[in-house]
């Protein structure tokens, strides 16, 4: 992969750089948001790895600027921020994933590889096939049943999009709360269960599985 790495911690950036290059990746390392912005304009990357609290332009603001320019490069935030508001701000800026410091380098690489695979699959087709009769139009953000539009309320739509980005993976309760509720809203376990129940009515009972004590797993059913 061709990677743009934005990390102002000199020691950590060298560790990540060395590990990724040892795993046959081409990495451009920059230390502030302005450098990252210039690099993103000059070169087409397969993935962005952005720290959040960096000089010049913060990571969240940087990605917002790139997304407004139509840049859809998959992006992972590397951050020490833990508050749900911070995580929510990261997703709202256009991030595809985030990983909290400290982390295992092997986990970072796996997240990058999975994200690249999903991005490549979706780039080839603007429609994701969920099951034999269900599909999702990415551009129009529409759920289709045998070609007919299925109306989804806003939060059920957000949940479905999150599941489609992470098929066959466990989305934790914390992550889903972050995705479904804005910063000025108060999430609750009861409300989350209600939205999942409503989404199951449209998708069927056998696609979304409850992982006790952790969250939910969305299983694609395409042969």
Secondary structure, DSSP 8 states (H G I E B T S, - for coil): -EEEEE---HHHHHHHHHHHHHTT-EEEEESBHHHHHHHHHHS--SEEEEESS-BSS-HHHHHHHHHHTT---EEEEEE---SHHHHHHHHHTT-SEEEESS--HHHHHHHHHHHHHHHHHHHH-SEEE-SSSEEEETTTTEEEETTEEE---HHHHHHHHHHHHTTTSEEEHHHHHHHHS-TTS---HHHHHHHHHHHHHHH-TTSEEEETTTEEEE-----
